């Protein structure tokens, strides 16, 4: 793991500022050129630091990349942690209604959509994560983000969908459904060019963001309500899956 150290000169606060500047610069360059294409020299130049500073703070390029992953995870959790805690608390109650469970899933979806969509100044995050989702980063990066956010979120959403469908969260069909439903949000970012061309939009501003969220919330509610109806129509079959 890369070390997290304050600068020798200027004290802890200055060290933190330099470290943050390197991470921001690295994320922009990794977004543009990928892990292999962005050199430590380029990152240092972009961050306006000398090359040894990267080794001092992060050991090597992989350490810088992992710090970018940690930064993304921290920012994501800052947005979704409250609704995650509420949904987990709801799941702990065996008497939670289907309506409450659906509302909890939709609140989680809306919260994560806000993180992805309503920060146009951080568009390089989307490009960075698109490359990471495509498996273009170092193998250790996937493990870092999986442990940092993916496992807990997937455990939560698969448990919600499992409760609504009457099947265990560990069931293969439940997991497939969860991946499909969860992926709606990310698809509109990862497939940005296709979305803009298909919808004949010139850009992805606030009006477009709100419209996507409205449709996805409506679509997801209809889908989850339909799965509940399917469960209630044939509860014995659902419990056997």
N, C-alpha and C positions, 0 to 999 in steps of 0.2 A: 504494500500500500504506500502511496506517496505520503511524504511527511508534510505536516501542517505546522509551519514555523513562522514566527515573526521575523521581520528583517533585523539584521544586526544593527543597522543604523536607522534612527527615526522611531524606534519603539514599536510596540505591538500594533497600534492603530495604523501606522504607516505600512507595516507588513501586511495587514489585512487588506488594505486598499490596493496594494500592489498585486497581491494574490488574486483579488476579485477582478482587477483589470486584465490580468493574464487569462483568467477563465473566460471572460467575455470575448476577448480577442480570439482565443482558441476556438470557442464555439462558432464564431462567425467564419473562421477559416475552415474548420472541419465541415461546416454546413456547405461551404462553396466548393471545397476541393476533396473532401473525404479524409479519412484518417491517413491513408497512404500519401495523399497529395499535399497535405499541409505539413510543412517542415517546422522544426522547432525554431529555426532561424526566422522564418516568416512570422511565426506566432510572436516571438520576441519583438520583432520590428513593429508588428501591428499593435502590441501592447506598450510600445515605447519603453522597453527594458532591455538590458543586455542579455545575451544568450545564457550565461551562467545562472541568471536569476531563475530560469525555468528548472534547472537541475536542483537549485537550492530549495525551491518550494515543492517540486513535484517529482524529482529524480529523473524522469524521462518523459517522452511524448505520451506513452501509455498512461503515466500518472496524471498528466494534464487532461487527457481524455476522460479518465475516471472521475476527476474533479468536476468536469462538465456534467457528467451523469449525476453526480451527487448534487450539484447545483440545481439541475432540472427536478430531481426528486424532491428536494427541499421546497422548491417553489410550488410544485404540484400539491404536496401535502399541506402546505399553508392554505391552499384554496379548498381542498376537499376534506380535511380532517374532521371538521364539525359534523358534516352530513354522514361521513363514514361512521363516526362514533354513534350518531343517532340511529342509523340503520342497524348497526351491530347490537345496540340495546334493544331495538324492536325485535330482532331475530331471537333474542334471548327469552322473549315472552311467547309461550306456546299458544296464547289466546289472540295473538295479533291477527287482525282481519286481513283479508286479501286486498281490500282497498288501501289499507295502511301500508302493506308490503309493496304494492304497486307505486304508491306515492313516494315511498322511500327510494325505490329504484329510480324513479323519475327525478327526484331531488339530487341524487348522486349523478345522474346523467347530465342534468342542467349545470351542476357545479363544475364538472369536468369540462363541459362545453365552454363555460365561461373562461376557464383557464386556457383552453386551446384557441378560442376565437377572439376574445376581446382584448388582445394585446398586440396590435399591429406593429408596435415598435420592436417586438421580439420575434419577427417572422423567421429569423435565422434559427430559432428554437425548432420550428416546424421542420426546416430543412435538415437540421442536425439529427432530429429524432427519426425523420423519414429514412435517412441513411442507416441509422442504428437499427430500425425495425427491419431493414432489408438485409441485415447481417453484415454490414460493411465496416463495422468497428471491430476492435480486438475482442476475442471470446470472453475475456474477463468482464467486459462492459455489460454484456447481456446478464451475466450472473449478478452484477451489482444492481442493475435496475430491476431485475426480477425479484431479488431479495428486498430491495428498497421500497417497491410500490406494487409491482404486478401481482405477487402472491396474495397479499392481503386484499387487494381489490377484487381479484378473481375469486378468492374464497368467499368474499361477501356477495358478489353478484351471482355466483353459482348457487349459493345458499338461498338467496332471495328467489331466484327462478326455480330452484328445486322445491321450495315451499309452495310456490304458486302452481307448479305442475304436478305436485304429489310424488316426486321422484327424488332420490338422494342427490345431494350436491356432487357426489363422486360418480354418479351414473354417466356413462359416455354420452347418451343423448342430451342430458342436462348440460354437460360441458360444451357440446357442439352448439346447442341453442345459446348458451351464455356467450361463447366467442362471437357468434353471429350478431347477437343483439348489442353486445358491448362495442363491437367494431364499427358500428354506424357512425359514431362521433369522429373517430380517427380517419375514416375513409374520406370525409369531406376536406380534410387537411392534406392527407397523403396524396389524394387524387385531385389536387387543386386545379391544375391546368385542365383536366378533363371536365371537372365540375363547371369551371368558368365557361368553357366552350359549349358544354351541353345546355347550360341555363342561359347562355347569351348574356352573361354579366361581364362588365368591363373590369370589375375588381371585387374584392371581398371586404367591403366596409361594414359599418354597423347595421345598416338596413338589411344587407344580405345575411349577416350573422343572425339577426333576430328571426328572419324568415326561416332559415335552416333549423334553428332551435325550435320554433313553433311547430314545424312539420314533423321533426323527429320526436318531439314530445307526444304529439297526437298519434303518430304512427306506433310508437312504443306502447302507449297506453292501450291502443286497439289490439296490438299483438299480445300483450300480457293478459288482457281481459279474455281474449280468445283462447289462450292456453288454459286459463282457469276454467272456462266453459268446457273445454275438452276434457280436463281432469274430472269435472263434476258429472259429465255425461257418462264416463266409463271409469269410475274410481278404482275398480278392481284391476283393470288393465294398467292404469297409471302406477299403482303401487307395486306391480310386478316388474316394471321396467328397470 
